[in-house]
């Protein structure tokens, strides 16, 4: 095994420009959540293969004792390794006994203690790990006291440069570098985020240090003033540190609205990243971890139009070795440190995103750290690391779906173009939720959003924004809300598509008033539970498939049946179904609206009828439905959202049209459910459906028969929301994958298409 990266970093100044090691040729691996999961699993296996059972930790070298074990333990714990696992417990106990004197080591050990705190009850159940916060506080205090400064007589931090050297003994140094400083700041940040008290003037000292040492091009070099242009790894160190410091010492500045949320040094650093960020096999894994820190600290999903996580993940997916390790590049030391850096990028950058904050032309960022504080609190409440992002209207809607909720805030009337409104509507129709919040003491934003000609009137014509009653699930699905905070919502009969709050919730989040304003935090948690039913997606993933060119094997029309009622609560459900059929089976489905009287089985062999309220069809519509079925047409009916009103009335309509004796439960051996190669032998239901079904294992379909042919398939449980692909706290029906499988098989049969047998697994 080569020397530890912690020792190698002694030579950092000479190596900052050295390219990474060449990688062996291989077929390119595209980004996917499954591919990332497999890479993380292989990385974990490699790191454990290097564990030294006799000593109870990983190999260590020289004066940097504990540093390598800290970064490996940090990576493994972040990847979900249990602190109660025997070997991990041994390593943690060994780490606790080490008297560390090096900045890198202490900064990394702080991350370990912080992760234990994030793991909540799992860590507290072990006496040897229950004092993680005391350990974190001691390490952070040592780091704080080691900052390069000269204490003033009154104890403040107003003299000195605020940097760190390699030594971290609890006594002030005289000069340092940005690499050591980054790890010191990250250690103190972990402590502050865990509730350890950090002097406010410490953060100002750090901020001013990086402000004074920024290069002319907006980046940073290894040491202050060493050049006019910096290096990528040090640009990441400087910008991440500035965001962290600014977050804490300027928190109270944003109690009032109207302040510039992004000071000039941070703007310059972001501009450098937008212009210069390039991720390829030449950059070091040390730098890649720094990029993840910038992305997480800033909240930005994109630098310009560059999706930093997808770019970095694809690099790592294509450079991982067969044994699960990553080969060190220039600054990365040995296999253990390189693999740990890679793992930390993949794991911590992958954390589920709860909120996307919309960046638009206006005062969208009055409370710049509100969502950072909110999601930090939620990580502890959910005992699972979660995060937030900033997205811009210039990016594709499909890239917004790794977060279930799009947050739009402001104190002034937002000005959205018709194109902007269409993007927002598309996001909602693809399964997302919009959450608008008024900021400040005035109500200009509030009125512009919910006024007669406001944002919601433009977004959802024909659907009313209504005040939510205290009985709404929003006020109770996770925590009981005791405050009288008003909320308004727009519903499609299945779910709330949008929620509006006229009160300034972000003020509580910005000031981190989690105790004094507990309901403001709990209300946001309720929104997440309502929108996801705890089914969170990882960063970079989406429920919405991307449409791609293909050569169709078969082309056909399908129709959404229009009638007098809420006939199309999810306007893009069939479009998503058609996209998946194109991707997976090369079947081109042209989706069209149609009245029953206009349907012709020869032209449109498959049609869909759904609703959320009582179904009323005229005698002419009933006759047209019967004629369509008797001429060979097939109809898929479902109670959208699991509406009992629709289900009961639809059963009556079917009995009236086809005769009670011809409406029967579809048997398990039906050809639709036993299609060769596509058998559906079990079903997955949403939580609400499972709660009221005596057996939630098999597909439950009714059929209206024309002779021996089931011409109408009817589900009392929802399939419409399932085809749209989102999770829901209130929807009673099939999980999206099961809903798709059922409708896919019906489509195969109704279109007279024999699909190629799927590959054997």
N, C-alpha and C positions, 0 to 999 in steps of 0.2 A: 504494500500500500504506500502511496506517495505521501509526501509531507502534507500536513493539514493546511487547508486554505487560510487558516488564521495565521500561520507562520508565513505563508507565501505573501499575504497582504502587506508584510513589511516592505516588499519591493514594489508596492502598488504604483508609485510615481513613474517608474521605468516601463511599466507594462500597460499603461492606460490605452495606448494605441495599438496593441498587438491583436491581430485578428484571431478568431477562434479556430479550433482544430477542424480539419476537413472531415466530413462525414461520408460514410460509405453510401454508394448509390443504392436506391431502393425505390419501389413504386410509391408515388405520393399518396399520403393519407389525408383525406379531407376532414375538416372539423365536424365533429358530432359529439353529442353528450355521451353516447356509448363508448366512442373511441377515447374520450378523456377519462371516463370511468375505468376502462381497461388499463390505460397508462398509469393511473394513480394506483390501481391494484398491483400492477407489476412493480412499480416503484417501492411500494410498501414492502413487498416480498423481498426485494433486493436489500433494502435498508436493514430488515431483520436478519437477513443472511449474514450480515457483517457484525452483528451483536456479539460481544465477547462475554459469554455466560460466566466464565470464571471470575472476571472482574466486576460484572454487573453493569457494564456501560459499553460505549463504543470507544474505539482506539483514540488516544489523546497524545499530544506531542508538546514537548517543551514547556514554555511558560504559559501557554494558552490552555492550560488544563481546564476542562469542562466546556470549552467552546464548541468542540465538535459534537459532543453528546447533547449539548443544548440545541444546536440547530437540527440535529436528527430527531430528537424528541419533539421539538416544536413542529417539524414537518409531519411526523407520525400522529401526534395528537390532533393536529389540524385536519388530518385525513380521516379522523374518526377512531383512532386507536384508543382503547379504553385505558384510563390511568390505573384501573384495577388489575390489568393484565400483569402477571407476575414479573416478567422481565422489565416491563415499563416501570412498574412500581420500584423495582430495584434501582433502575437508572435514575429515577426521580429522587429517591432517597440518597443516592450517591451524589447527585448534583447539589442537594441541600447541604451537604457537608463540605463542599469545596469553598475555600476562601479565594474568591476570584479577585484579580487585580488588573484585569485588562478590559478595555472599553467594549470591544466586540463581544467578549464572553458575557459580560454583565448585561449588555443590551439584549442579547439573545436569551439569556436565562430569564429575564423579565418577561419575554414573550411566552416562555414555558409556563411560568406561574400564572400569567394572564389567561392562557388557554384553560388551565385547570379551573380558574374562576368562571370561565364561560361554560364549562361542562357542568356547573351547578351541583346538583345533588349527587351526581355520580362521583365527583371528586370529594365532596364533603363527607361521603360515607366512609372514606378511608382516613383513619386518624393521622397517618403519616403525611397526608396531603391536605388536611383540613386547614392548615395554617398557611395556605398559599398566599393570602393577602398580606400577612405579616412579612413573609419572605419577599414578596413583591415590593412592599413599602421600604424594606431595608435596602434592597438592591437599587431602587430608584433614588433613595436618599443619597446613597453613595455616588451614584452617577451625577446627581444634581450638584453635589459638593465638589465634584472633580472638574466642573466646567472651567475653562480658562478665563479667569477674571481676577480682579483684585477686590475683595469685599470692602465696601465703604464702611465708615464707622457706625452707621445706623443699621447695617446688616443688609442693605439693598444690593441689587445686582447691576448697578449702574456704571461700573467701570470694567474694562476688559473686553475680549473679543467674542466670548461665548462659544468657542469651538472646543474640540476634544482631541487629545493625543491618544496614543496607544495605551498609556497608563491610566488607570482609574482606581485611585487609592483612597478617595474621599478628601483629597487635598487639591486645591486649585492648581491647574497647570499654567504654562506660560504661552504656549502656541499649539495649534493642532491642525487637522486636515478635515476635509468634508466627508471622507469615507467614515472615519471614526465618529465624527459628529452625527452622521445620519443614524448610526446604530445606537448611539447614546440617546438621541431624541426619540427614536422608535421605542426604546425601553421605557423612557419616562412617559411617553404617550400611552403605552399599554397600562402603566400604573394609573395614570390620570383617568383613563377610560374605565378602569375597574373601581374607581372611587377613592383612590389614594390622593390625599391633598398635596398639590404641587403649587409652590408660590407663583402667583400671577406674574411677577416681574421676571421669573425664570423664562417664561415663554416670550416675553418682550426682548430679553437678552438674546435668545436664539433667533427670533425674527430679525432683529437689527443686525445680527452677525451675517445672516445670509443676504440681507438687503445691501449691506456694505460691500460684500464680496462677489456680487453678481457680475458676470462678464457683460461686455457691451452688447453681445448678441442675445442676451437673456438667459444664457446657460451658466454653469459654474465649472471651475477647474478643480483640480485636486486640492490646491491650497489657494488661499485668498491672494488675489493680485498676481498670479503666476502667468496669466495670459489674457488677451482680449477676447478669445474664443475658448469655450470650454469643451468638455467631453460629455458624451451621452450619459454615462453612468453617474457622473457628478451632477449633471443637470437634473437627473432623477432624484439624487440625494438632496439637492438644494430645494427643488420645487416641493417635494413631499414634506420636507421639514418646515418650509414656509407655510404650507397649508395647515399643518398640525399646530404650529405656534400661533398662527393667526386665528385659528378656530378657538383657542382658549383665551388669549389675552384681549381679543376684540369682541367677545361674546355679548357683552352688555351694550356695545355700540349700536346694535340693531334692534333695540327695544322700539325705537321710532322708525318709521319707514322713510325711504328717500335717500339713504346713504349709499355711496358707491360700494357694492359688495366685493369688488375685486380690485385691490390696490395695484398700482402700476408694476411693481416687481413680479407679482404673480401673473399679471396679464402678459408680461414679457416672457416669463417662463413657459406659459401655456402656448404662446405664439411660437416659441422655439420648438416645442414638441409637435405642434401642428405642421411645421415646416420640415423638421429634421427627423422625426421618428421613423425609423426603419428597422424592421425586425427580420433578421435572417440568421443563418448559421454562423455568421462571423461575430455576432454580438455575444458577450459573455452571459452566463446564467446569473451571475451576480447583478449585471445590469438589468436582465429581464425581471428579476425579483424587485429591483428598484422601480421599474415601470409599473408593476402591479401596485406598489405602494403609492405611486402618484395617482394611478387610476382610482384606487380606493379612497385616498385622502381627498381628491378633488371631486369625485362623484361622476366625472365625465366618462360616458360610454365610448365616445369617439374623441380623438384628437383630430380636428378637422373632420374628415370623413373616414378616418382610420380607426377601425374597431380593434383597439389594442389587445383585448383578451383573445379574440379569435385569431389574430395574427400571431401572437405569442404561443397560443395553444397548438396551432398548426406547425410551428417551428419545432416545438417539443415532441409532438406526435411523430414527426418525421426524423427525429434524431435520437430517439430512445433506443438503446441497445436491446438485444434479444434477452439479456439477463435482467432487464428492468431498470438498469442504471442509465445515467447520462454521462457521456465523456466530458471531462473538464475542458473548458476553453479559457485560455490565457489566465484570468484572475481567479479561476474557480477552484483551485487547489486539487483535491483528490476526488475520487468517485463519490464518496459519501457527501461531501459538501456540495458538489455539483448536482447530485441527485436531490438533495434537500432543497436547494434553490429552485430546481425545476418543479418539485412537488409543491412547494409553497406557492409558486405562481399558479399552478393548475388548481390547487385546492382552494386557496383563499380568494383568488380571482373568480372562482366558480360559484361562490356563495350565492344562494337564492336572492334575487332582487325583488323587493316588495313594492317599491315605488319608483317610477320614472318621473322626474320633474321636467316639465316642458319649458324649454328655453325659447322665448319668442321676442319679437320686437316690442318691448314694453318693460314695466318694472316687475319682471317675473321672479326676481331674486332678492326681495327685501329681507328675507331671513335666510342667509346663505348656508348656515349650518344646522337648520332646523331638522332636516331629514337625516343628517348624519347623527345627531343626538337621539332622534326618535328610533332609528334602526339599531343604534347601540343599545338602547334600553330594551328593544324588542328581542335582541339576541339573548339577553339574559332572561327575559320573560319566557321566551320559547325554548330556551336552552339549546339554541341552534344558531350558528352564525348567519345573519342575514344582512342585506345591505340595500343601497339605493343607487340611482343613477340620474344623470342629466342627459336628456335627448333633445335634439333640435328638430324643428319643423322641416328642415332641409333633408333629413334622412328618411329612409323608406319606412312606411308604417310597419311592415313585417319585422323590422328590427326593434320595435318597441315591445314585443310580446314576451320578452323574458321577465317583464314585470306585469302583474295583473292589473295594477292601478296606475293611471296617468294623472299626476297632480298638476293642477294649474292654479297658480296663486297670483295675487296682485293687489294693489291699492287703487289703481287707476283703470279706466275702461280698456280692456284689451281690444286690439284691432286685428281681427282675423279676416283674411281674404276668403272668397268663395272656395278657392283651392285648399286653404288651410282647414276650413270647416269640413270639406269633403274628406280630408285626411283624418280628422278627428272622428267623423262619423264612421269611416271605414274601420278604425281601430276598435270602436265600440261594437260594430256589427261582426267583427272577427272574434268577439268574445271578451274584449277588454272593458274596464270600468273607468270613467272619468270622475275625478274628485276635485271640485273647485272650492277654493277657500278665499274669503275676503281678508285682507290684511290691513292693519291700521285702524284708526278711530272713525274714519269716514266710510261711506257705503257706496262709493262710485263703482268699484269693481262688482260689488254685490248686485247693484241695480243693472249693470251692463250684462250680467250673466243671466239673471232671472227675470228681467223686464219683458214687456210685451213683445218687443222686437230684438230681444237679447240673444245671447249665445245659444241657449237651449232651445229657444223658438226656432232658430236657424238649423240647429243640429237635428232636432226631432220634431219636424212639423207633424201636427196631428196627435202628438203625445204631450200630456200636461205635466209640468213640474209641480209636484204637490208636497205639502209639508208631511213629513213622516210621523206617524202616530207613535206614542211611547211604547206601543206593543210591537213595533217593528223589530225584526231580528237584529237589525243594526245596533240596537241598544242593549242587546243581551247575549249575542251568540258566543262571546268569549268572556266578557266581564260585564257585570251589571252597572250601567251608567246612572249615576245618581244626580248629575247636574241637569239643568234644564236647557242645555244647548239645543237650539233648533237645527234641524236638518231638513233638506228638501231632496226629493228624488224623482227620477224619471224611470218608469218601469215599462217593460214590454209584455208584462203578464207572466213572465218566467222569472225574471231577475231585475234588480235595479241596474240600469245601464249607466246611470250617472247619479252622483250625490253632491249636493252643494251645502256648504256651511257658511252662514253670514258672519260667524264669530271668528276671531283671530286666533285659531288654534296654533299656527306656527310660532306665535310669540312664546307660548309655553315650551315648545320644542326647542326653539332657539336658545332660550335661557336655561334649558335643561331642568325645568321646574317639575321634576317627576313626582315629587312628594306633594308640593303645594297645589299642583294642577294634575293630579293623578288621572282624573276622568278624561282630560285632553289626550293623554297618552293611551289610555284604554280604549277610547273611541276609535283611534287610528288602528289599534290592534283588532278591534271588532270589524272594521272595514276589510282588513286583510283576510280574516277568517271567513267573512261573508263572501268575499270574491273568490276564495280559493278552497274553502272547506279543508284547509291545512295541506293541500296538495301544491307545494311550492315547486317552481321550476328553477333550474340552474341558469346562471348567466349565459347568454348566448343561445339559449334554446327557445323554441317557439311552438305554440300549438297550431300555427298557421303554415301550411305547406306552400312552398314556392312553385309557381307555375313555370314549367319548362317546355320547350318544344319537344314533340315526339311524333313518331309515325304510328297512327292509330291502326289497330287490328279491326276495330269496329266503331262505327259512329251511329249515334241515336239521339233522339230528342227525349227529354224528360220535362215534366211540367209541375209547377206549383199551382194548385187549384185555388182560384179566387172565389170568394163568396162574401156575403154580408156579415162580417165579423173580423176578428183578429186573425186573419188567415196566414199572415207571414211575420210572426214575432221575431224570427231570426232570419233576416233577408239573405244572409250569405251561407246558410247551412248547406244548401244543395250545391253551391259553388265549391265549397270545401270538399264535399263528397265527390264531385266531379273531378276535382284536382287530384285527389287521392286515387281515384279509379284510373286516371291518366298515368300517374306516376307508377302505380303498382301493376296495372294490367293492360295499359295502352288502349283503353277504351275512351273514346271521345264522347262526352255527354254534353249536349247543348241544352242549357236550362232556360225555360221560357215560362212566363205566367200564362194561365189559361182559365177561362170559365168552363164549367162542366159541359155546357151546350156546344162548345167549340172543339172539344176533344175528339180526336179520331184515333182509334187504336192502331190503324195502319201507319199513321205518321208519328204518333207519340204513344208508344206501348206502355210507358210507365209514368204515373202521376202521383203526386203527394198531396195529402190533405191533413192539415193540422189546425190547432187552435187552443186558446186558453180559457174560453168561456163556453157557455151553452151553444151547441151547434144547431142552427136552424137552416134547413134547406127548403126551398120552395118545391112544389110538386113538379114543376118543370125541371128543376135541378136534380131531384130524385130520379125522375125518368131518364135524364141524361146520364146519370151515374150508372143506372142499370144497363142502359144501352151500350155505354162504353165498356162495361165489364163483359157483357154478353158477346160483344164483337171481338173479344180477345185482349182488352186492355187490363192492366194491373194497377191497383191503387194501394199505396202505403199510407195508412192513417195512424196518427199517434196523438195522445193527449200531451201537448207541449207543456213541459214543466211538471207533468203528472197531474194536470188539472182534473179533479173529479167531476166538475161540471161538464167539461167536454167529454170525458170518458163515458159518463152515464147517458148523455144525450146522443153521443155517436153510436152507442150500442143500440139505442132505440131507432135511430135512423137506419142502421144496417138491417135490423129486423123488419122494419117497415118496407125497405126496398127489396130485400132478397128473401124475406120470410124467416121467421124465427128458427125453423128447423134447419135452415141453411147457414146459420151463423153458429159456428162451433169452435171449440178450443183446438188450436193447431197441434196435432200429435207430435211427439218427440221424433218419430221416425219419418216425418214429412221430408220429401225430397229437398225442400229448401234448406232444412237443417242438416240433412245428411248428404249434401252435395259432395261427390267424391273429391278428396283432396282439400275440401273446404268445410269439413264437418264442424258443426257448432254443438258441442256436447255439454257445455256449461256457459253460464253468463255471469258477468260482473255488474252489480248494481251500485248505484250511488248510496251514500249513507242513509239518506231520508227514505229511500225505497226499502233498504234492508230492514229498517226499523219497523215497517208495517207489514212486510211479507212474511208469511209463515215459513216459506222456503225460498231462499234467494240464490238458488244454484242453477236453475234451468231457465231457458228462454220461455217467456209467457206471452204467446201471441194468440189472438183470435183470428178467425178467417171467415169471410162470407164466400160461399161456394156458388159457382155456376156449374152445375153438373158435378163432375169430380174435381174440377179445377178451383183452387183457392184464388179468387179474383181480387179480393180485398184482404189485405193483412192489417190487422188492427192491434196496436199496443196501448194498453191503459197506462203503461209507464212511458216516460218521455224518451223519444229518440231524436227530436229536433235539436235540443240543446247538445245532445251527444254528438250529432253530426257536425255541429259548430265547433266542438272540441274543447270547451272550457269546463273547469270545475265550478261547483256551485254549492253553497250552504243550503239553499232552499229547494233546489230542483230534485224531484223524485223520478228517477228513471234509470236507464242503463248508463254505465260508464262509456265514454266516447269510443273506446276500441270495440266494445261489444256492439254498440249501436251501428258502427260502421260495418262490422262483419255481417250483421243481420240484413241490413239494407243491401250490402254488396251481393249476398246470395240471392236475394229477391230480384235484384237487377239482372244477375246472370240468367236466372230462369225466365224472367219476363221478356228479356231481349233475345232469348233463344241462343245464348252464347255459351259455348263449352270452353271454359278457360283452360289454359295449359296447367298441368299439375304443378303445384309449387315445389321448389327444391326441398329435398329431405334435410332435416336438421340433424 
